[in-house]
């Protein structure tokens, strides 16, 4: 992984002291609240419904065991012994004291972490495939390019005050595990007919009040032009994006207003006229330097000699289920990718305790070269586990309530914290997640249903990505009471699509029962091996709507 150089470290440390002074002046009454608001947002600090919330950056989801231990320690010293992983692969603390945030930032700096650009109208944390560099089907490891983007975008003076926040996702192959098509910019590593490496570039994706799937602006961009082309996109957006209405300030609104052809024309003009020939161009040597930060670890040649887990499967059906649901094929023989579910039964999705973080840091050291990754769908990953070490790893995870074998199932839901925490939310989400978990606690039934993505948001801002789920749930407030609207048929994967509303919102007490009705229609109509998404495409929404809203069954 990338390690800070002296300049990086000095910058982060100076930023901490700068913010410490700003906080002290605010608390002393010499810095007005409206001025402090912008400054705290630049350092990742929000004021939520019950307390401040600090969002810490985890660039492209990659952490060392040392960093994870520090995150755990911070949760003990400054919070309530837990933290929450987000869809941008960052981590949030929900209960820090405002006056102690500079101390937290100081401790983060000790392990090369910070909260810069985790909020505000700037370029946010770039995300990617959590299996980057180890997945067998990828074209190229996207992490070096994520690091190139991180270094280019961090504290970029021209893009520190954009019309709105700006999000970039990068994928390394044909499978999209980063929801790249609902980002302001999506970058897909591909090869052209000549075998050259480049990017398919999409712009204008996003969710929230106006959900839109991104559109291709350039079919093939050679990798050496990555920075200069991104710079051109940002310049066009910065100059032309609306600033009079924050709901219409995202790049997706600009692209929709201009049309993709006109927007592409403006970017091409900016790129050819100003940025392409600038020092933003990436030399082959510079690209190789960044690739060097992500060299393969010292894999064991002997790992491929003993991969038979039959005895362990016979010993434990639970381990067999976990292996089948929570591990993924690795590019190196003798290894597997292990996905750690942060969706324990009846606990908030995405949350992890201090003791669990300590354990996971130890397990990363023991089984995965001291690294661990956070994912877009609020789980964690150990990418480099020898197959013969999966059983003891599973035993340790089981003892810590981290081995629920539900990856890809209905209960592996993306869920925002909802009204309980967020000042923007209209409705509760966590009690609804509990309700769904209670209704669907039979893993055999979930496995029979196959892969189904359920996402839930507590407001129209769609932090839970409900628009792009097989089953999306949106909480709304009606005269002080929570109701929940359902959409079906969405996807954030390669076949990205927006779900469609099936009818009126239902009361909070009816959410799990409504999910049950939806699944009943799916099971009745599916053919062998047909997925939920395929059934929706074949039969449409009418049968679901008819059954869900029928007066009796």
C-alpha positions as CSV (number, residue, x, y, z in Angstrom):
1,X,0.0,0.0,0.0
2,X,1.0,3.6,-0.4
3,X,3.0,5.1,2.5
4,X,3.3,8.8,3.2
5,X,6.5,10.6,2.3
6,X,7.8,13.4,4.4
7,X,5.8,16.0,2.6
8,X,2.6,14.1,3.0
9,X,3.2,13.7,6.7
10,X,4.1,17.3,7.2
11,X,1.0,18.5,5.3
12,X,-1.4,16.3,7.5
13,X,0.3,17.4,10.7
14,X,0.1,21.1,9.8
15,X,-3.5,20.6,8.9
16,X,-4.2,19.2,12.3
17,X,-2.6,22.2,14.1
18,X,-4.5,24.6,11.8
19,X,-7.8,23.0,12.7
20,X,-6.9,22.9,16.4
21,X,-6.4,26.7,16.4
22,X,-9.7,27.1,14.5
23,X,-11.6,25.0,17.0
24,X,-10.0,26.8,20.0
25,X,-11.0,30.2,18.5
26,X,-14.6,28.9,17.9
27,X,-14.9,27.6,21.5
28,X,-13.5,30.9,22.8
29,X,-16.1,32.8,20.8
30,X,-13.7,34.7,18.5
31,X,-14.5,32.6,15.4
32,X,-18.2,33.0,14.3
33,X,-20.2,29.8,13.9
34,X,-21.0,30.4,10.2
35,X,-17.2,30.6,9.5
36,X,-16.4,27.6,11.6
37,X,-19.0,25.6,9.8
38,X,-17.1,25.6,6.5
39,X,-13.8,24.9,8.4
40,X,-15.1,21.9,10.3
41,X,-16.7,20.4,7.2
42,X,-13.3,20.6,5.5
43,X,-12.0,18.4,8.3
44,X,-14.8,15.8,8.1
45,X,-16.9,17.0,11.1
46,X,-20.7,17.2,10.9
47,X,-23.2,18.1,13.6
48,X,-25.8,15.4,13.5
49,X,-29.1,14.9,15.3
50,X,-27.6,13.8,18.7
51,X,-23.9,14.7,18.5
52,X,-21.1,15.6,16.2
53,X,-20.0,13.0,13.6
54,X,-16.5,12.6,12.4
55,X,-15.9,10.9,9.0
56,X,-12.4,9.6,8.5
57,X,-10.9,8.9,5.0
58,X,-9.9,5.4,4.0
59,X,-8.5,5.9,0.5
60,X,-10.0,3.3,-1.9
61,X,-10.9,1.2,1.2
62,X,-7.3,0.0,2.0
63,X,-6.1,-0.1,5.6
64,X,-3.1,-1.5,7.4
65,X,-3.5,-3.5,10.6
66,X,-1.8,-0.6,12.4
67,X,-4.3,1.9,11.1
68,X,-7.2,-0.4,12.1
69,X,-5.9,-0.7,15.6
70,X,-5.7,3.1,15.8
71,X,-9.3,3.4,14.6
72,X,-10.2,1.0,17.4
73,X,-8.3,2.9,20.0
74,X,-9.9,6.2,19.0
75,X,-13.4,4.6,19.4
76,X,-12.5,3.7,23.0
77,X,-10.9,7.0,23.9
78,X,-13.1,9.5,22.2
79,X,-16.4,7.7,21.2
80,X,-18.6,4.8,22.5
81,X,-16.4,1.8,21.6
82,X,-17.6,1.4,18.0
83,X,-17.5,2.9,14.6
84,X,-19.5,2.7,11.3
85,X,-18.3,1.9,7.8
86,X,-19.9,3.8,4.9
87,X,-20.6,3.2,1.2
88,X,-17.6,5.4,0.3
89,X,-15.5,2.9,2.3
90,X,-14.8,5.5,4.9
91,X,-15.4,5.1,8.7
92,X,-17.5,7.4,10.9
93,X,-17.5,8.1,14.6
94,X,-21.0,9.1,15.9
95,X,-20.2,10.5,19.3
96,X,-17.0,12.5,19.4
97,X,-16.8,15.7,21.5
98,X,-16.3,18.8,19.3
99,X,-13.4,20.0,21.5
100,X,-11.6,16.6,21.2
101,X,-11.7,16.3,17.4
102,X,-8.3,18.0,16.9
103,X,-6.8,15.3,19.3
104,X,-8.5,12.6,17.2
105,X,-7.0,14.1,14.0
106,X,-3.6,14.2,15.7
107,X,-3.8,10.6,16.5
108,X,-4.9,9.7,13.0
109,X,-1.9,11.6,11.6
110,X,0.3,9.2,13.6
111,X,-0.8,6.4,11.4
112,X,-1.0,8.3,8.1
113,X,-4.7,8.9,8.2
114,X,-6.9,12.1,8.1
115,X,-10.4,13.4,7.6
116,X,-9.6,15.8,4.8
117,X,-12.2,16.1,2.0
118,X,-14.6,13.6,3.6
119,X,-17.2,16.4,3.4
120,X,-17.7,19.7,1.7
121,X,-18.0,20.7,-2.0
122,X,-14.8,19.0,-3.1
123,X,-13.5,15.8,-4.6
124,X,-14.3,13.1,-2.1
125,X,-12.6,9.8,-1.4
126,X,-12.1,7.8,-4.6
127,X,-13.5,4.2,-4.3
128,X,-12.8,1.0,-6.2
129,X,-13.3,-2.7,-6.2
130,X,-12.5,-4.3,-2.8
131,X,-10.9,-7.2,-4.7
132,X,-8.6,-5.0,-6.6
133,X,-5.3,-6.6,-7.4
134,X,-6.3,-10.1,-6.4
135,X,-9.4,-10.8,-8.4
136,X,-8.8,-13.3,-11.2
137,X,-11.0,-11.6,-13.8
138,X,-9.7,-8.0,-13.6
139,X,-7.9,-6.3,-16.5
140,X,-5.5,-4.4,-14.3
141,X,-5.2,-3.4,-10.7
142,X,-7.0,-0.1,-10.3
143,X,-5.4,0.9,-7.0
144,X,-2.4,2.7,-8.5
145,X,-4.8,4.9,-10.5
146,X,-6.9,5.6,-7.4
147,X,-3.7,6.8,-5.7
148,X,-2.8,9.0,-8.6
149,X,-6.3,10.5,-8.3
150,X,-5.9,10.9,-4.6
151,X,-2.7,12.8,-4.8
152,X,-3.9,15.0,-7.6
153,X,-7.2,15.8,-5.9
154,X,-6.2,16.3,-2.3
155,X,-6.4,20.0,-1.4
156,X,-6.5,20.9,-5.1
157,X,-6.9,24.7,-5.0
158,X,-9.0,25.0,-8.1
159,X,-11.5,22.3,-6.9
160,X,-11.8,23.1,-3.2
161,X,-15.0,25.0,-3.7
162,X,-17.0,23.1,-6.4
163,X,-20.7,23.7,-6.9
164,X,-21.3,20.4,-5.0
165,X,-19.5,17.3,-3.7
166,X,-17.8,15.2,-6.4
167,X,-17.3,11.5,-6.4
168,X,-15.1,9.2,-8.5
169,X,-15.1,5.4,-8.7
170,X,-12.6,3.2,-10.6
171,X,-13.1,-0.4,-11.6
172,X,-10.4,-2.8,-12.8
173,X,-12.4,-5.2,-14.9
174,X,-15.8,-6.0,-16.4
175,X,-17.5,-6.7,-13.0
176,X,-18.5,-3.5,-11.2
177,X,-18.3,-3.8,-7.4
178,X,-17.9,0.0,-6.9
179,X,-21.2,1.3,-8.2
180,X,-19.2,3.3,-10.7
181,X,-22.2,4.2,-12.9
182,X,-23.9,6.2,-10.2
183,X,-20.9,8.4,-9.6
184,X,-20.1,11.8,-10.9
185,X,-17.2,10.2,-12.8
186,X,-16.9,6.4,-13.4
187,X,-13.6,5.0,-14.7
188,X,-13.5,1.5,-16.2
189,X,-10.1,0.0,-17.0
190,X,-10.2,-1.7,-20.4
191,X,-8.0,-2.7,-23.3
192,X,-8.5,-1.6,-26.9
193,X,-8.1,-3.7,-30.0
194,X,-4.4,-3.1,-30.0
195,X,-4.1,-4.4,-26.5
196,X,-3.4,-0.9,-25.0
197,X,-4.6,-0.1,-21.5
198,X,-7.0,2.8,-21.0
199,X,-10.3,3.9,-19.4
200,X,-13.9,4.0,-20.5
201,X,-15.0,7.3,-18.9
202,X,-18.5,7.9,-17.7
203,X,-19.9,11.2,-16.3
204,X,-23.1,12.4,-14.7
205,X,-24.2,9.5,-12.6
206,X,-25.6,10.0,-9.1
207,X,-28.5,9.2,-6.8
208,X,-30.4,11.5,-4.3
209,X,-33.3,13.5,-5.5
210,X,-32.5,13.0,-9.2
211,X,-31.1,9.5,-9.7
212,X,-29.3,9.1,-13.0
213,X,-27.1,6.4,-14.5
214,X,-23.8,7.9,-15.9
215,X,-23.2,8.1,-19.6
216,X,-20.1,7.3,-21.6
217,X,-18.2,10.5,-22.5
218,X,-15.0,8.8,-23.8
219,X,-14.9,5.2,-25.0
220,X,-11.1,4.9,-24.7
221,X,-8.8,7.2,-22.8
222,X,-5.1,6.1,-22.6
223,X,-4.0,5.8,-19.0
224,X,-1.3,8.4,-19.4
225,X,-4.1,11.0,-19.9
226,X,-6.0,10.2,-16.7
227,X,-5.1,13.3,-14.7
228,X,-5.4,15.7,-17.6
229,X,-8.8,14.5,-18.7
230,X,-10.2,14.5,-15.2
231,X,-8.9,18.0,-14.8
232,X,-10.7,19.0,-17.9
233,X,-14.0,17.5,-16.7
234,X,-13.7,19.3,-13.3
235,X,-12.9,22.6,-15.0
236,X,-16.0,22.4,-17.2
237,X,-18.1,21.5,-14.2
238,X,-16.6,24.1,-12.0
239,X,-17.2,26.8,-14.6
240,X,-20.7,25.8,-15.7
241,X,-22.2,24.0,-12.7
242,X,-25.1,25.7,-11.0
243,X,-24.4,27.5,-7.7
244,X,-27.8,29.1,-7.2
245,X,-29.6,25.8,-6.1
246,X,-27.7,23.1,-4.3
247,X,-30.2,20.5,-5.5
248,X,-29.3,21.3,-9.1
249,X,-25.6,21.8,-8.6
250,X,-24.4,18.2,-9.2
251,X,-22.6,17.5,-12.5
252,X,-25.5,15.1,-13.5
253,X,-27.8,18.1,-13.7
254,X,-25.3,20.0,-15.9
255,X,-24.9,17.0,-18.2
256,X,-28.7,16.5,-18.4
257,X,-29.2,20.2,-19.2
258,X,-26.4,20.4,-21.9
259,X,-26.8,16.9,-23.3
260,X,-24.0,14.4,-23.2
261,X,-22.7,15.4,-26.7
262,X,-22.4,19.1,-25.8
263,X,-20.8,18.3,-22.4
264,X,-18.3,15.9,-24.1
265,X,-17.5,18.7,-26.7
266,X,-16.8,21.2,-23.9
267,X,-14.5,18.7,-22.1
268,X,-12.7,17.8,-25.3
269,X,-12.1,21.5,-26.0
270,X,-10.8,22.1,-22.5
271,X,-8.6,19.0,-22.6
272,X,-7.1,19.6,-26.0
273,X,-6.7,23.3,-25.5
274,X,-5.3,23.5,-21.9
275,X,-4.7,20.3,-20.0
276,X,-3.6,17.5,-22.3
277,X,-0.2,18.8,-23.0
278,X,0.4,20.1,-19.4
279,X,2.5,18.6,-16.7
280,X,-0.6,16.5,-15.7
281,X,0.4,14.0,-18.4
282,X,1.5,10.8,-16.8
283,X,4.8,9.4,-18.0
284,X,5.3,5.6,-18.2
285,X,7.9,5.9,-15.4
286,X,5.5,7.7,-13.2
287,X,2.8,5.1,-13.7
288,X,5.3,2.4,-12.9
289,X,6.2,4.2,-9.7
290,X,2.6,4.2,-8.5
291,X,2.3,0.5,-9.5
292,X,5.3,-0.2,-7.3
293,X,3.3,0.9,-4.2
294,X,1.0,-2.0,-4.8
295,X,3.3,-4.9,-5.6
296,X,2.1,-8.4,-4.9
297,X,3.0,-9.7,-1.4
298,X,5.2,-12.7,-0.9
299,X,2.7,-15.4,-1.8
300,X,3.6,-18.9,-0.7
301,X,4.2,-21.4,-3.5
302,X,3.3,-24.2,-1.1
303,X,-0.2,-22.8,-0.5
304,X,-1.4,-24.5,-3.7
305,X,-0.3,-27.9,-2.6
306,X,-3.0,-28.5,0.0
307,X,-6.4,-26.9,-0.8
308,X,-8.7,-29.8,0.1
309,X,-11.2,-28.6,2.8
310,X,-13.4,-31.7,2.7
311,X,-12.6,-32.7,6.3
312,X,-13.4,-29.2,7.5
313,X,-16.7,-29.2,5.6
314,X,-17.7,-32.6,7.1
315,X,-16.7,-31.2,10.5
316,X,-18.9,-28.1,10.2
317,X,-21.8,-27.3,8.0
318,X,-21.6,-23.7,9.2
319,X,-18.0,-23.4,7.9
320,X,-19.0,-24.9,4.6
321,X,-21.8,-22.3,4.2
322,X,-19.4,-19.5,5.1
323,X,-16.8,-20.7,2.6
324,X,-19.4,-20.9,-0.1
325,X,-21.0,-17.5,0.6
326,X,-18.2,-15.4,2.1
327,X,-15.1,-16.4,0.1
328,X,-14.1,-15.6,-3.5
329,X,-11.7,-17.1,-6.0
330,X,-8.2,-15.5,-5.8
331,X,-5.8,-14.9,-8.8
332,X,-3.1,-17.0,-7.0
333,X,-3.6,-20.7,-6.6
334,X,-3.9,-21.7,-3.0
335,X,-5.5,-18.5,-1.8
336,X,-9.1,-17.1,-1.3
337,X,-10.6,-13.7,-0.7
338,X,-12.5,-13.7,2.6
339,X,-15.4,-11.3,3.0
340,X,-16.3,-10.4,6.6
341,X,-19.9,-9.6,7.1
342,X,-20.7,-6.5,9.2
343,X,-24.3,-7.4,9.1
344,X,-24.7,-9.5,12.3
345,X,-28.2,-10.6,13.2
346,X,-30.1,-7.7,14.9
347,X,-27.1,-5.3,15.0
348,X,-26.8,-2.1,12.9
349,X,-25.4,-2.8,9.4
350,X,-21.9,-1.5,8.9
351,X,-21.1,-1.1,12.6
352,X,-18.0,-2.7,14.2
353,X,-16.8,-2.6,17.8
354,X,-13.4,-1.7,19.2
355,X,-12.8,-5.3,20.2
356,X,-13.8,-6.6,16.8
357,X,-11.4,-4.1,15.1
358,X,-8.6,-5.2,17.4
359,X,-9.3,-8.8,16.5
360,X,-9.5,-8.0,12.8
361,X,-6.2,-6.2,12.9
362,X,-4.6,-9.3,14.5
363,X,-6.3,-11.6,11.9
364,X,-5.0,-9.4,9.1
365,X,-1.5,-9.8,10.4
366,X,-1.9,-13.5,10.8
367,X,-3.6,-14.4,7.6
368,X,-3.5,-11.5,5.1
369,X,-0.2,-9.7,5.0
370,X,-1.3,-7.1,7.5
371,X,-3.9,-5.4,5.3
372,X,-7.7,-5.2,5.4
373,X,-10.2,-3.5,3.1
374,X,-13.6,-1.8,3.6
375,X,-16.2,-2.2,0.9
376,X,-18.9,-0.2,-0.9
377,X,-21.6,-2.4,0.7
378,X,-20.3,-1.9,4.3
379,X,-18.4,-5.1,4.8
380,X,-14.7,-5.8,5.3
381,X,-12.3,-8.0,3.3
382,X,-9.1,-10.0,3.9
383,X,-7.8,-10.4,0.4
384,X,-5.0,-12.9,0.7
385,X,-5.9,-15.9,2.9
386,X,-4.4,-19.3,2.3
387,X,-7.1,-21.8,1.7
388,X,-5.8,-24.1,4.5
389,X,-6.0,-21.2,6.9
390,X,-9.7,-20.4,6.2
391,X,-11.0,-22.8,8.9
392,X,-9.0,-21.2,11.8
393,X,-9.9,-17.8,10.4
394,X,-13.6,-18.7,10.4
395,X,-13.4,-20.0,14.0
396,X,-11.9,-16.7,15.2
397,X,-14.5,-14.7,13.2
398,X,-17.3,-16.8,14.6
399,X,-16.2,-16.2,18.2
400,X,-16.5,-12.5,17.5
401,X,-19.9,-12.5,15.8
402,X,-18.2,-11.7,12.5
403,X,-18.9,-14.9,10.5
404,X,-22.5,-14.5,9.4
405,X,-22.6,-16.4,6.1
406,X,-25.0,-13.9,4.4
407,X,-22.9,-12.2,1.8
408,X,-25.0,-11.5,-1.3
409,X,-28.2,-12.4,0.5
410,X,-31.2,-10.3,1.4
411,X,-29.8,-9.5,4.9
412,X,-26.5,-8.3,3.5
413,X,-28.2,-4.9,3.2
414,X,-26.8,-1.5,2.6
415,X,-28.4,0.8,5.2
416,X,-27.8,4.4,6.2
417,X,-28.0,5.2,9.9
418,X,-31.3,6.9,9.5
419,X,-33.2,9.3,11.8
420,X,-31.5,8.0,14.9
421,X,-28.3,9.7,13.9
422,X,-28.6,11.8,10.7
423,X,-30.0,15.3,10.9
424,X,-31.2,15.0,7.3
425,X,-33.1,11.8,7.6
426,X,-36.9,11.7,7.7
427,X,-37.4,8.2,8.9
428,X,-35.8,5.4,11.0
429,X,-33.9,2.7,9.3
430,X,-32.2,0.6,11.9
431,X,-35.4,-0.7,13.6
432,X,-36.6,-1.6,10.1
433,X,-33.4,-3.5,9.4
434,X,-34.1,-5.4,12.7
435,X,-37.6,-6.1,11.6
436,X,-36.4,-7.6,8.3
437,X,-33.7,-9.7,10.0
438,X,-36.3,-11.1,12.4
439,X,-38.5,-12.1,9.5
440,X,-35.7,-13.6,7.4
441,X,-33.4,-15.4,9.8
442,X,-33.4,-18.7,8.0
443,X,-30.2,-18.9,6.0
444,X,-31.3,-21.9,4.0
445,X,-34.3,-19.9,2.8
446,X,-32.0,-16.9,1.9
447,X,-29.7,-19.2,0.0
448,X,-32.6,-20.6,-2.0
449,X,-33.6,-17.1,-3.0
450,X,-30.2,-16.5,-4.5
451,X,-28.4,-13.2,-4.7
452,X,-30.8,-10.3,-3.8
453,X,-29.6,-6.8,-2.9
454,X,-31.8,-4.9,-0.5
455,X,-30.8,-1.3,0.2
456,X,-32.5,1.2,2.6
457,X,-32.3,5.0,2.9
458,X,-33.8,7.2,5.6
459,X,-34.4,10.1,3.2
460,X,-34.3,11.1,-0.4
461,X,-30.6,11.9,-0.3
462,X,-30.2,8.1,-0.8
463,X,-27.1,7.5,1.2
464,X,-28.3,3.9,1.4
465,X,-28.4,3.6,-2.4
466,X,-32.0,2.4,-2.4
467,X,-32.5,3.4,-6.1
468,X,-30.0,0.7,-7.3
469,X,-31.1,-2.3,-5.4
470,X,-33.2,-5.3,-6.4
471,X,-35.4,-4.2,-3.5
472,X,-35.1,-0.6,-2.5
473,X,-36.7,0.9,0.6
474,X,-37.0,4.7,1.2
475,X,-38.2,6.1,4.5
476,X,-40.6,9.1,4.3
477,X,-42.3,11.2,7.0
478,X,-46.0,11.7,7.0
479,X,-47.2,14.0,9.7
480,X,-44.7,12.6,12.2
481,X,-45.2,9.0,11.2
482,X,-42.7,6.8,9.3
483,X,-43.8,5.2,6.0
484,X,-41.7,3.3,3.5
485,X,-41.7,3.3,-0.2
486,X,-40.6,0.3,-2.3
487,X,-38.7,0.3,-5.6
488,X,-37.8,-2.9,-7.5
489,X,-35.4,-3.8,-10.3
490,X,-32.5,-1.5,-9.6
491,X,-28.8,-2.5,-9.8
492,X,-25.4,-0.8,-9.2
493,X,-23.4,-3.5,-11.0
494,X,-22.4,-3.8,-14.6
495,X,-26.1,-3.9,-15.7
496,X,-26.8,-0.7,-13.7
497,X,-30.4,0.4,-13.6
498,X,-32.7,2.5,-11.4
499,X,-35.5,0.7,-9.6
500,X,-39.1,1.7,-10.2
501,X,-41.7,2.5,-7.5
502,X,-44.4,-0.2,-7.2
503,X,-47.0,1.8,-5.3
504,X,-47.9,3.8,-2.2
505,X,-45.7,3.8,0.9
506,X,-46.5,1.3,3.7
507,X,-46.5,1.8,7.4
508,X,-43.4,0.9,9.4
509,X,-45.0,-2.1,10.9
510,X,-45.7,-3.6,7.4
511,X,-42.2,-3.3,5.9
512,X,-41.0,-6.9,6.5
513,X,-44.3,-8.3,5.5
514,X,-44.2,-6.3,2.3
515,X,-40.7,-7.7,1.5
516,X,-42.2,-11.2,2.2
517,X,-45.0,-10.5,-0.4
518,X,-42.4,-9.3,-3.0
519,X,-40.4,-12.5,-2.5
520,X,-43.5,-14.6,-2.8
521,X,-44.2,-13.3,-6.2
522,X,-40.5,-13.8,-7.2
523,X,-40.5,-17.4,-6.1
524,X,-43.8,-18.1,-7.8
525,X,-42.6,-16.8,-11.2
526,X,-38.9,-17.7,-11.3
527,X,-37.6,-20.5,-13.4
528,X,-34.6,-22.6,-12.4
529,X,-31.5,-20.5,-11.7
530,X,-33.3,-17.2,-12.7
531,X,-32.3,-14.2,-10.6
532,X,-34.6,-11.7,-9.0
533,X,-33.4,-9.1,-11.5
534,X,-34.1,-11.4,-14.4
535,X,-37.6,-12.1,-13.2
536,X,-38.3,-8.4,-12.9
537,X,-37.1,-7.8,-16.5
538,X,-39.3,-10.7,-17.8
539,X,-42.6,-10.1,-16.0
540,X,-42.4,-6.5,-15.1
541,X,-43.8,-4.8,-11.9
542,X,-47.5,-5.5,-12.3
543,X,-47.6,-8.9,-10.6
544,X,-45.6,-7.5,-7.7
545,X,-47.8,-4.5,-7.3
546,X,-51.0,-6.5,-7.6
547,X,-50.0,-9.0,-4.9
548,X,-48.4,-6.4,-2.5
549,X,-51.5,-4.2,-2.5
550,X,-54.2,-6.8,-2.6
551,X,-56.6,-6.5,0.3
552,X,-56.1,-10.1,1.4
553,X,-54.1,-13.2,0.5
